[in-house]
Structure formats: structure tokens, C-alpha cells
Amino acid sequence: MRYVLCLFWIIFGLSNVALAGEVGFTQKDREFLIRLEERLNQMDKRFKQIELRISELREDMNKRFEQVDKRFEQVDKRFEDMNQRFESMIQLMTAIIGAFAGIVVVSIGFAIWDRRSMIRPFETKVKAIEEDLLEDKNRLKKLIEALKQLAREDHKLAAVLRNFALL
């Protein structure tokens, strides 16, 4: 854009000079235009070089961004791997706790079953003994009643029963 403005300025400046006087186009003017054209060509080359450098820089930037993207993808993969490890550890811990709870329940159930199966024979024996004692107690009460009735007629027996607080 600058080149175009400079070119227009030069053209209009020279045309004004040409219109202002009848002086023709001199060798100096021609050399000046040639130098100006050379400078413009040099500036074009410089701009092309700058554009090439900018495009190279863009490519480098794009490559770096791609590398950064790859690194982020690697970090994401690492996080996913860590999440999977945590999930597997949690599942393992859950399985261990479940197994421990199962062992505890089975142990308590076995202990209760063992106690009941061990106590049942004793319970049956105790019930048999209690029934025998109850029978013996009933016999003893009947015996004491019989002795009391006999003691009404026999004074010696009444004295013995009084000594033992049975009468």
C-alpha cells in the first residue's frame, strides 16, 4: 500500500513539475526513477522475505501447538489410567470388605449353631432331672403328709417331726 502511495506521489509530483515548466525529462530524472524503482524492488524482496519468515514462524507455532496438544492428550491418558487404577483398587477393597464380612457372619453363625447343638443334650438331661426332682418332691410331700397323719396318733413321731420343723 505504501509503495502504491509513493508511486502515485512520484508520478503526480513529476507531472506537476512537467506541467509547471517546459523543462523536459532530464537524465537526472531518469536516474532518479531507476533508483526509485530499484528501491521499490528491494522493498518488495524484503516484504517477500518477511512474509516467508512469518509463514515459517506460523508453521513453527502450529508444530508447537500440535506438540502441546499431544502432551495434553498424554496427560489425559495418564489421568484416565489413574482413574482406572483407583476404580480397580476400590473394587478390590470392596471385595476384601465383602469377604471379611462374609467370614465374620459365617463364624458367628457357626458359633451360634455350635452352642445350640452343644446345649441341647444338656437341656434334655436337665429337663429329665427336673422332672425326676419334681416327682421326688411330690413323693416327699406325700411322705411328709403321711408322717403328719401318723404323728397325730403317735406322740414320739410328732416330737421328732417338731424337732425337724416339719410339723
LUMPA-571239 format. One line per field, with one value per residue: residue number from 1; residue in three letters; chain; x, y negated, z of N, C-alpha, C, O, CB in turn. Coordinates in steps of 0.02 Angstrom, whole numbers, plus 32768, in hexadecimal, padded with zeros to 4 digits. Glycine has a CB too. Example, Ala and Ser with C-alpha at 12.3 -4.5 7.8 and 13.67 -1.06 7.14 Angstrom:
REM LUMPA-571239
nugu <- c(1_2) .
loza <- c(ALA_SER) .
vonu <- c(A_A) .
n.east <- c(8294_8282) .
n.north <- c(811C_8070) .
n.up <- c(8186_8162) .
ca.east <- c(8267_82AC) .
ca.north <- c(80E1_8035) .
ca.up <- c(8186_8165) .
c.east <- c(8294_8285) .
c.north <- c(80A5_7FFE) .
c.up <- c(8186_818A) .
o.east <- c(82C8_829E) .
o.north <- c(80A6_7FC7) .
o.up <- c(81A7_8192) .
cb.east <- c(8235_82C0) .
cb.north <- c(80E0_801E) .
cb.up <- c(81C4_811E) .
This chain:
REM LUMPA-571239
nugu <- c(1_2_3_4_5_6_7_8_9_10_11_12_13_14_15_16_17_18_19_20_21_22_23_24_25_26_27_28_29_30_31_32_33_34_35_36_37_38_39_40_41_42_43_44_45_46_47_48_49_50_51_52_53_54_55_56_57_58_59_60_61_62_63_64_65_66_67_68_69_70_71_72_73_74_75_76_77_78_79_80_81_82_83_84_85_86_87_88_89_90_91_92_93_94_95_96_97_98_99_100_101_102_103_104_105_106_107_108_109_110_111_112_113_114_115_116_117_118_119_120_121_122_123_124_125_126_127_128_129_130_131_132_133_134_135_136_137_138_139_140_141_142_143_144_145_146_147_148_149_150_151_152_153_154_155_156_157_158_159_160_161_162_163_164_165_166_167) .
loza <- c(MET_ARG_TYR_VAL_LEU_CYS_LEU_PHE_TRP_ILE_ILE_PHE_GLY_LEU_SER_ASN_VAL_ALA_LEU_ALA_GLY_GLU_VAL_GLY_PHE_THR_GLN_LYS_ASP_ARG_GLU_PHE_LEU_ILE_ARG_LEU_GLU_GLU_ARG_LEU_ASN_GLN_MET_ASP_LYS_ARG_PHE_LYS_GLN_ILE_GLU_LEU_ARG_ILE_SER_GLU_LEU_ARG_GLU_ASP_MET_ASN_LYS_ARG_PHE_GLU_GLN_VAL_ASP_LYS_ARG_PHE_GLU_GLN_VAL_ASP_LYS_ARG_PHE_GLU_ASP_MET_ASN_GLN_ARG_PHE_GLU_SER_MET_ILE_GLN_LEU_MET_THR_ALA_ILE_ILE_GLY_ALA_PHE_ALA_GLY_ILE_VAL_VAL_VAL_SER_ILE_GLY_PHE_ALA_ILE_TRP_ASP_ARG_ARG_SER_MET_ILE_ARG_PRO_PHE_GLU_THR_LYS_VAL_LYS_ALA_ILE_GLU_GLU_ASP_LEU_LEU_GLU_ASP_LYS_ASN_ARG_LEU_LYS_LYS_LEU_ILE_GLU_ALA_LEU_LYS_GLN_LEU_ALA_ARG_GLU_ASP_HIS_LYS_LEU_ALA_ALA_VAL_LEU_ARG_ASN_PHE_ALA_LEU_LEU) .
vonu <- c(A_A_A_A_A_A_A_A_A_A_A_A_A_A_A_A_A_A_A_A_A_A_A_A_A_A_A_A_A_A_A_A_A_A_A_A_A_A_A_A_A_A_A_A_A_A_A_A_A_A_A_A_A_A_A_A_A_A_A_A_A_A_A_A_A_A_A_A_A_A_A_A_A_A_A_A_A_A_A_A_A_A_A_A_A_A_A_A_A_A_A_A_A_A_A_A_A_A_A_A_A_A_A_A_A_A_A_A_A_A_A_A_A_A_A_A_A_A_A_A_A_A_A_A_A_A_A_A_A_A_A_A_A_A_A_A_A_A_A_A_A_A_A_A_A_A_A_A_A_A_A_A_A_A_A_A_A_A_A_A_A_A_A_A_A_A_A) .
n.east <- c(802A_8061_80C0_8076_803D_80B1_80DD_8073_8081_80FD_80E6_807F_80C3_812B_80E1_80A7_8118_813E_80D2_80DA_8148_81A4_8209_825C_8262_82E4_838B_83B0_8334_830B_836A_834E_82CE_82ED_833D_82DE_8283_82D4_82E5_8260_8250_82AD_8270_81FC_8235_8265_81EB_81B3_820F_81F6_8171_8184_81D0_8172_8111_815E_8170_80EB_80D4_812F_80F5_807A_80A8_80DD_8068_8025_807A_8067_7FE0_7FE9_802F_7FD0_7F6F_7FB4_7FBE_7F36_7F1E_7F6B_7F26_7EAE_7EDD_7F04_7E87_7E4A_7E9C_7E7F_7DF7_7E00_7E46_7DE9_7D84_7DC8_7DDD_7D58_7D35_7D8A_7D5A_7CD8_7CF3_7D2D_7CC2_7C6A_7CB1_7CAF_7C25_7C09_7C5A_7C20_7BA0_7BC1_7BF3_7B7F_7B2B_7B78_7B78_7AF0_7ADB_7B2E_7AFB_7A7B_7A7B_7A9B_7A30_79C6_79EC_79EB_7963_792E_7964_792A_78A5_78AB_78D1_7861_7803_7839_782C_77A3_7788_77CD_7781_770A_7737_7758_76DA_769B_76E6_76C3_763D_764A_768F_762F_75F5_7662_76CB_7756_7789_7752_779C_781C_7808_77EA_7866_78AE_786B_77FF_777E) .
n.north <- c(803B_7FC4_7FB7_7FA2_7F27_7EDA_7EE4_7EA7_7E26_7E03_7E06_7DA6_7D3A_7D2A_7D14_7C9A_7C4C_7C56_7C19_7B9D_7B5F_7B4A_7B9E_7C2B_7CDE_7D10_7D59_7D6C_7D79_7DEF_7E49_7E3A_7E74_7EF5_7F1E_7F12_7F73_7FE3_7FE0_7FF7_8078_80BA_80A6_80EF_816F_8179_8177_81ED_8247_8230_825A_82E2_8306_82EE_834D_83C0_83B3_83BF_8444_8481_845C_849E_8523_8528_8513_8587_85E4_85C1_85E0_866B_868B_8666_86C5_8737_8720_8723_87AA_87E3_87B8_87FC_887F_887D_8869_88E2_8938_890F_8932_89BD_89D9_89B2_8A0E_8A82_8A6B_8A68_8AEC_8B2F_8AFE_8B30_8BBA_8BC7_8BA1_8C08_8C76_8C56_8C5A_8CE0_8D1E_8CF0_8D26_8DAF_8DBC_8DA0_8E09_8E76_8E64_8E74_8EF6_8F38_8F1D_8F54_8FE3_8FD9_8F8D_8FE6_904A_9000_8FDE_905E_907E_9017_903D_90B7_9088_903C_90A0_90E8_9086_907A_90FB_90EF_908C_90D1_9136_90EC_90BC_9132_915A_90F4_910E_9188_915D_9122_9184_91C6_9198_9193_918C_9111_90BC_90CA_9099_9014_8FEA_8FE2_8F80_8F9E_8FAA) .
n.up <- c(8000_8027_7FC7_7F56_7F73_7F7B_7EF8_7EB1_7EE6_7EB6_7E2D_7E1E_7E52_7DF7_7D85_7DA4_7DA7_7D23_7CE6_7D1B_7CE7_7C4E_7C48_7C16_7C27_7C85_7C8B_7D0D_7D4C_7D13_7D46_7DCC_7DD1_7DAC_7E19_7E7A_7E51_7E62_7EEC_7F12_7EE0_7F30_7FAB_7F95_7F8D_800F_8056_8026_805B_80E2_80E8_80CA_8139_819D_817B_8192_821B_8243_821F_8275_82EE_82E3_82E3_8364_83AF_838C_83C7_844D_8457_8446_84BA_8519_84FB_8520_85A9_85C8_85AB_860F_8680_866B_8675_86FB_8737_8714_875C_87E0_87E4_87D5_884A_88A9_888D_88B0_8939_8963_8948_89A2_8A1C_8A15_8A14_8A93_8AE4_8AC4_8AF7_8B80_8B9B_8B7D_8BDE_8C58_8C47_8C46_8CC8_8D14_8CE9_8D13_8D9D_8DBB_8D8D_8DE2_8E60_8E62_8E81_8F0A_8F37_8F25_8F80_8FF6_8FFD_900F_908A_90D7_90CD_910F_918E_91AB_91B2_921C_927D_9287_92B9_932F_9370_937E_93D1_9443_9466_9481_94F0_9548_955C_959C_9609_9656_969B_96D3_9752_9764_96E3_96BE_970F_96D9_9658_9677_96A8_9633_95F2_95A3_95C0) .
ca.east <- c(8000_808E_80E2_8047_8038_80EF_80DE_8045_809E_8134_80C8_805E_80F7_814F_80B4_80A1_8155_813C_80A0_80ED_8179_81AE_8248_8250_8276_832D_83AE_83AC_82F2_8309_8392_8328_8298_830B_834E_829F_8269_82FF_82D2_821F_825C_82CE_823D_81D1_825A_8265_81A8_81AC_8236_81D1_8136_819D_81E3_8133_80F2_8186_8160_80A8_80DB_814F_80C3_804A_80C9_80E0_8024_8017_809F_8044_7FA3_7FFD_803F_7F91_7F50_7FD9_7FA9_7EF2_7F23_7F85_7EEF_7E80_7EFC_7F00_7E42_7E3E_7EBE_7E58_7DBA_7E11_7E57_7DAB_7D63_7DED_7DCE_7D13_7D35_7DAA_7D2A_7CA1_7D0B_7D35_7C7F_7C50_7CD3_7C96_7BE0_7C0C_7C76_7BED_7B6C_7BDB_7BF6_7B3B_7B15_7B9E_7B5E_7AAD_7ADF_7B51_7AD1_7A3F_7A7E_7A98_79EC_799B_79FF_79D2_791A_7921_7974_78F6_7868_78B7_78CE_781B_77E3_7851_780F_775E_778C_77E1_7747_76DA_7754_7751_7692_768D_7705_769B_7601_765F_76A5_75F4_75E8_769F_76E9_779E_7793_7742_77D4_7853_77F6_77F0_78AC_78C5_783F_77D4_773A) .
ca.north <- c(8000_7F8A_7FB1_7F84_7EDF_7EB9_7EE2_7E71_7DE6_7DF3_7DF9_7D65_7D07_7D20_7CF6_7C54_7C2B_7C53_7BE8_7B5A_7B3E_7B6C_7BC2_7C70_7D14_7D0F_7D96_7D71_7D93_7E35_7E6E_7E3A_7EA5_7F38_7F2C_7F1B_7FB4_8014_7FE1_8018_80C0_80D2_80A7_8128_81AA_817C_818A_8234_826A_822A_8286_8326_8310_82F2_838E_83F1_83AC_83DC_848D_8495_8455_84D5_855F_8525_851E_85CF_8607_85B3_8608_86B0_8690_8666_8706_8766_8713_873D_87F3_87F4_87B0_8834_88BA_8876_8875_892A_8957_8902_895A_8A03_89DE_89AE_8A4E_8AB3_8A5D_8A7E_8B35_8B43_8AF0_8B61_8BFB_8BC4_8BA1_8C4C_8CA2_8C46_8C73_8D29_8D30_8CE5_8D58_8DF0_8DBB_8DA6_8E4D_8EA3_8E5C_8E92_8F3F_8F52_8F13_8F7D_901F_8FC5_8F78_9022_906A_8FD5_8FE7_90A0_9079_8FEE_9066_90E7_9064_902A_90DE_90F6_9053_908F_9135_90D8_906B_9105_9158_90C0_90BD_9173_9159_90C7_9133_91BB_913B_9110_91BD_91DA_915D_9194_9175_90CA_9099_90CB_906A_8FD0_8FDA_8FD2_8F4A_8FB7_8FA9) .
ca.up <- c(8000_802A_7F86_7F26_7F83_7F66_7EAF_7E9D_7EF9_7E88_7DEB_7E20_7E5D_7DB7_7D54_7DB6_7D92_7CDA_7CD2_7D33_7CBB_7C10_7C4D_7C02_7C53_7C83_7C9C_7D56_7D5D_7CFF_7D77_7E0B_7DCA_7DAC_7E5E_7E9F_7E3E_7E83_7F33_7F18_7ED6_7F6E_7FE1_7F86_7FA1_8059_806C_8018_808D_8121_80E3_80D0_8180_81C4_816E_81B6_8262_824D_821D_82B4_8323_82DB_82FB_83AE_83C9_8384_83FC_848C_8455_8453_8501_853E_84F0_854A_85EE_85CE_85AF_8652_86AF_8660_8692_8744_874A_8710_8795_881C_87E1_87E3_8891_88CF_8885_88D8_8980_896E_894A_89E0_8A53_8A0E_8A2B_8ADC_8B02_8ABC_8B28_8BC3_8BA0_8B81_8C20_8C8B_8C3C_8C5D_8D11_8D2E_8CDA_8D3E_8DE2_8DC0_8D86_8E1E_8E9B_8E5E_8EAB_8F50_8F46_8F2D_8FBF_902E_9001_902C_90D2_90F6_90D3_9146_91CD_91B7_91C8_925F_92A9_9293_92E5_9372_938E_9392_940A_947D_9477_94A1_9533_9571_9571_95CB_9645_967D_96C7_96F5_9770_9759_969E_96BE_972D_96A8_9621_9691_96AD_95EF_95DA_956E_95D9) .
c.east <- c(802C_80B0_80B5_8041_8077_80F2_80B0_8062_80D5_8117_80A7_8090_811B_8121_80A9_80DE_8155_810A_80B5_811E_8181_81EE_8237_8269_82C1_834A_83AD_836A_82EE_8330_836E_82F0_82B3_831E_8311_8281_8293_82EE_828F_8227_827D_829C_820D_81F3_825A_8221_819B_81D2_8212_8195_814B_81AF_81A5_8112_8119_8176_811B_80AC_80FB_811D_808F_8068_80CC_809C_8011_803B_807E_8004_7FB2_800D_7FFF_7F6D_7F72_7FC4_7F63_7EF3_7F3C_7F4D_7EBC_7E9C_7EF8_7EB8_7E31_7E60_7E97_7E18_7DC9_7E24_7E18_7D85_7D85_7DDE_7D87_7D10_7D54_7D7A_7CF0_7CB6_7D13_7CF2_7C60_7C6F_7CB9_7C50_7BE0_7C27_7C43_7BB5_7B82_7BDD_7BB0_7B21_7B37_7B85_7B1C_7AB1_7B03_7B25_7A94_7A44_7A7A_7A52_79BE_79AB_79E4_7987_7908_792D_793F_78B6_786F_78B3_7886_77F4_77F7_7834_77C7_775B_779D_77A7_7714_76F4_774C_7708_7680_76A9_76DE_765C_7612_7673_766A_75E4_7625_76C3_7734_77AE_7784_777B_780E_7844_77FA_7839_78C8_7898_7815_778B_7725) .
c.north <- c(7FC1_7F7F_7F8F_7F39_7EB9_7EB1_7EAB_7E2D_7DD0_7DE0_7DB4_7D2C_7CF7_7D00_7CAC_7C2C_7C23_7C1F_7BA1_7B38_7B66_7B93_7C0A_7CA0_7D1C_7D53_7DA1_7D8F_7DDE_7E60_7E72_7E6F_7EEC_7F4C_7F39_7F5F_7FEC_801A_8004_8063_80DE_80D7_80E2_8169_81B2_8192_81D4_825E_8269_8258_82CF_8335_8317_8335_83C6_83EF_83CA_8429_84A6_8491_848D_8517_8561_8530_8568_85F7_85FD_85DC_8652_86BA_8691_86A8_873B_875E_872D_8789_8808_87ED_87E8_8874_88B8_8883_88BF_894E_894D_892C_89A3_8A0B_89DC_89F0_8A84_8AAA_8A74_8ACA_8B4E_8B38_8B21_8BA5_8BFD_8BC7_8BE7_8C7C_8C95_8C63_8CBF_8D40_8D28_8D18_8D9D_8DF2_8DC3_8DED_8E7F_8E9F_8E7F_8EDE_8F5E_8F4E_8F40_8FBE_900F_8FB1_8FB4_9045_9042_8FDC_902A_909E_9050_9016_909A_90C5_9051_9067_90EF_90C5_9065_90CC_911F_90B5_909F_912B_912E_90BE_90FE_9174_912B_90EA_9169_919B_9127_9148_91D0_919B_915B_9177_912A_90A2_9095_909A_9022_8FBB_8FC5_8F9D_8F60_8FB5_8F65) .
c.up <- c(8000_7FE6_7F53_7F33_7F6E_7F1A_7E95_7EAD_7EC8_7E43_7DEB_7E2B_7E1C_7D83_7D63_7D9F_7D45_7CC2_7CE5_7D03_7C7B_7C0F_7C3E_7C37_7C4E_7C95_7CE7_7D6B_7D4D_7D32_7DBB_7E08_7DCB_7DF4_7E88_7E91_7E5F_7ECD_7F3E_7F0F_7F14_7FA7_7FD5_7F9C_7FED_8074_805F_804B_80D1_8121_80EA_8119_81AC_81B9_8191_8200_8271_824D_825E_82EE_8320_82F4_8347_83CD_83C3_83B9_8440_848F_8463_849C_852B_8536_851B_8594_85F9_85D3_85F4_8686_86A8_867E_86DE_875C_8747_8749_87D5_881D_87F0_882D_88BC_88C9_88AF_8922_8991_8973_898B_8A1B_8A51_8A26_8A77_8AFF_8AFD_8AEE_8B6E_8BCC_8BA6_8BC5_8C57_8C84_8C54_8CA9_8D30_8D23_8D09_8D85_8DEA_8DBB_8DC2_8E5B_8E9A_8E86_8EF6_8F64_8F50_8F6E_8FFA_9035_9020_9077_90F6_90FF_910B_9189_91DE_91D0_920F_9292_92B9_92C2_932C_9395_93A6_93D0_9449_9493_949B_94E8_9562_958A_95A5_960D_966F_96AF_96F1_970E_9766_9713_9699_96DB_96FC_9670_9639_9696_9668_95CE_95A0_9583_95F3) .
o.east <- c(801D_80B9_80CB_8040_8075_8108_80C2_805B_80DA_812D_80B1_8088_8128_8137_80A2_80D9_8169_8116_80A4_811C_8167_8206_8206_8282_82DB_8327_83A9_8368_82D2_8319_836E_82E5_8295_8312_830F_8268_8277_82EA_8287_8207_826B_829C_81F8_81D4_8250_821D_817B_81BA_8210_8186_812A_819F_81A3_80F9_80FC_816F_8111_808D_80E6_811B_807C_8046_80BF_8095_7FF1_8020_8079_7FF3_7F8E_7FFB_7FF9_7F4F_7F50_7FBB_7F54_7ECE_7F23_7F47_7EA2_7E77_7EEA_7EAE_7E0F_7E43_7E8E_7E05_7DA3_7E15_7E13_7D69_7D64_7DD3_7D7A_7CEC_7D3A_7D74_7CDB_7C90_7D00_7CE9_7C40_7C4C_7CAE_7C41_7BBC_7C0E_7C3C_7B9D_7B5B_7BCB_7BA8_7B02_7B17_7B7E_7B11_7A90_7AF6_7B28_7A7B_7A15_7A5A_7A3A_7995_797E_79CB_796E_78DA_7907_792A_7894_7840_7896_7872_77CA_77CD_7826_77B1_7731_7781_779D_76F7_76CD_773B_76FA_765A_7689_76D9_7648_75EC_766A_7673_75C9_761F_76D5_7750_77DC_77A6_778A_782E_7871_780D_7849_78F4_789F_7809_775E_76ED) .
o.north <- c(7F90_7F47_7F66_7F12_7E82_7E7D_7E85_7DFE_7D97_7DB0_7D8D_7CF6_7CBD_7CD7_7C83_7BF4_7BEF_7BFC_7B71_7AFB_7B9E_7BA7_7C24_7C8D_7D2D_7D80_7DDA_7DBA_7E05_7E96_7EA6_7E92_7F19_7F85_7F65_7F81_801E_8051_802A_808A_8115_8107_8103_8195_81E8_81BA_81F5_8291_829B_8279_82F6_836B_8340_8354_83F5_8423_83EA_844A_84D9_84BD_84A9_853E_8594_8554_8583_8627_862C_85F8_8673_86EE_86B7_86C1_8767_878F_874B_87A6_883A_8817_8801_889B_88EB_88A3_88D8_897D_897B_8947_89C4_8A3F_8A00_8A07_8AAE_8ADB_8A90_8AE5_8B7E_8B63_8B3A_8BC7_8C2E_8BEA_8BFF_8CA5_8CC5_8C80_8CDC_8D70_8D54_8D34_8DC1_8E25_8DE9_8E0A_8EAC_8ED3_8EA5_8F02_8F98_8F7A_8F52_8FCF_9033_8FC1_8FB6_905D_905F_8FE0_902E_90B9_9062_9011_90A6_90DF_9055_9063_9101_90D7_905F_90CF_9137_90BF_9098_913C_9148_90BE_90FF_918D_9139_90E4_9174_91B9_911B_913C_91E7_916F_9124_914F_9107_906C_9061_9075_8FF6_8F81_8F9B_8F90_8F3A_8FBF_8F5D) .
o.up <- c(7FDE_7FCF_7F2A_7F04_7F54_7F01_7E68_7E85_7EB4_7E24_7DBD_7E10_7E0D_7D5A_7D35_7D88_7D2B_7C91_7CC3_7CFA_7C75_7BDA_7C58_7C6C_7C19_7CAC_7CFE_7D98_7D72_7D45_7DDC_7E3A_7DE8_7E09_7EB4_7EBD_7E74_7EE9_7F6D_7F33_7F2A_7FCE_8005_7FB9_8008_80A2_8087_8062_80F5_8153_810B_8133_81DA_81E8_81AB_8221_82A5_8276_827A_8319_8353_8315_8366_83FF_83EF_83D5_8467_84C4_8488_84B9_855B_8566_8536_85B8_862D_85FB_8610_86B2_86DA_869D_86FE_878F_8774_8765_87FD_8851_8814_884B_88ED_88FA_88CD_8946_89C6_899D_89A8_8A46_8A85_8A49_8A97_8B30_8B2C_8B0C_8B94_8C00_8BCF_8BE1_8C82_8CB6_8C72_8CC7_8D5F_8D50_8D23_8DA7_8E19_8DE0_8DD3_8E86_8ED0_8EAA_8F1D_8F9A_8F7D_8F90_902A_906D_9048_909E_912C_9132_9131_91B8_9218_91FD_9239_92CB_92F2_92EF_935D_93D1_93DC_93FC_947E_94CF_94CC_9516_959D_95C4_95D5_9642_96AB_96E5_9729_96E7_9761_970B_9674_96C3_96F7_965B_9612_9688_9664_9592_9571_955A_960A) .
cb.east <- c(7FD1_80C4_80F7_8002_802C_812D_80C9_8002_80BA_8164_8095_8029_8129_816A_8071_8097_8194_812A_805C_810B_81BD_81AC_8269_8272_8251_8348_83F7_83B5_82BB_8327_83D7_830A_8272_834A_8376_826D_8269_8349_82CF_81EE_8289_8308_8216_81C0_82A2_8278_8173_81C4_827C_81BC_8112_81DA_820F_8103_80EF_81D1_8161_8078_8107_818B_809F_8035_8110_80FC_7FF1_802B_80E7_8035_7F80_8039_806C_7F64_7F53_8024_7FAD_7EC8_7F52_7FC0_7ECC_7E71_7F46_7F17_7E13_7E57_7F05_7E46_7D99_7E4B_7E87_7D7F_7D62_7E38_7DD6_7CE5_7D5D_7DEC_7D10_7C89_7D4F_7D5B_7C51_7C5C_7D1F_7C95_7BB6_7C38_7CB4_7BD0_7B59_7C21_7C16_7B0B_7B23_7BE8_7B57_7A7F_7B05_7B92_7ABB_7A30_7ABE_7ACA_79D0_79A4_7A4B_79E5_78FB_794C_79BA_78E9_7858_78FC_78FA_77FB_77F5_789E_7813_773B_77C0_781D_7725_76D0_779E_776A_7667_76AB_774E_7689_75DF_7699_76CF_75B7_75D0_76CE_76D9_77BA_7766_7701_77EA_785E_77AE_77CF_78D3_78C6_7868_77E9_7731) .
cb.north <- c(8000_7F94_7FF6_7FA7_7ED5_7EE2_7F26_7E7A_7DE9_7E30_7E30_7D63_7D1D_7D62_7D1B_7C4C_7C52_7C98_7BF9_7B5F_7B36_7B3C_7BBB_7C7F_7D56_7CDA_7D93_7D2B_7D6D_7E3E_7E4C_7DF4_7E99_7F3A_7EF2_7EE3_7FBB_8002_7F99_7FFB_80CB_80A3_8064_812B_81A7_8137_815F_8244_824A_81E1_827B_8330_82D5_82B8_839C_83E4_8362_83C5_84A1_8467_8410_84DB_8565_84E1_84F2_85E7_85ED_8568_8601_86C3_8656_862C_871A_875D_86C7_8728_880D_87C6_876B_883D_88BF_8830_884E_8945_893B_88B8_8954_8A1A_89A4_8973_8A63_8AAC_8A11_8A65_8B51_8B1C_8AA7_8B65_8C0C_8B85_8B6D_8C65_8C96_8BF9_8C5D_8D45_8D06_8C9D_8D5C_8DFD_8D79_8D73_8E5F_8E94_8E11_8E77_8F52_8F2B_8ECA_8F8E_9047_8F8C_8F4B_9052_9071_8F8B_8FE2_90D6_905A_8FAF_9089_9109_9024_900F_9118_90F4_900D_90A0_9167_90A8_903A_9137_9167_9079_90B5_91AE_9142_9087_9154_91E4_90FE_9103_91F9_9203_915B_91DC_919C_90BD_90BB_9114_9078_8FCB_9017_9012_8F0D_8FFF_8FDC) .
cb.up <- c(803D_8061_7F6D_7F2A_7FCF_7F7F_7E92_7EC0_7F41_7E81_7DD8_7E57_7E92_7D9C_7D54_7E02_7DA9_7CBD_7CF1_7D78_7CDD_7BD8_7C94_7BC0_7C42_7CB1_7C83_7D76_7D37_7CB8_7D81_7E18_7D88_7D7E_7E7C_7E8D_7DF1_7E7A_7F4F_7EE3_7E98_7F82_7FE3_7F3B_7F87_8076_8049_7FD0_8094_812E_80A0_80A3_8198_81B0_8121_81AA_8277_8215_81E1_82C3_831E_8291_82DE_83C4_83A4_833E_83FF_8494_8410_8427_8518_8527_84A6_8542_85FF_8592_8579_8664_86A4_8615_867C_875B_871B_86CD_879C_8820_879C_87B6_88A5_88B5_883B_88CC_8990_8935_890E_89EC_8A4E_89C6_8A09_8AF0_8AE0_8A75_8B26_8BCE_8B63_8B47_8C2F_8C87_8BF2_8C40_8D2A_8D0D_8C91_8D3B_8DF4_8D89_8D45_8E2A_8EA0_8E16_8E9D_8F5F_8F0D_8EF1_8FC5_9022_8FBA_900B_90DD_90CC_908F_913E_91C9_9177_9199_9261_9289_924F_92CB_936C_935A_9358_93FE_946D_9436_9478_952E_954A_9533_95AE_9633_964E_969F_96C6_97BA_9760_966D_96E5_9770_968B_9608_96D7_96C8_95C3_95C6_955A_960F) .
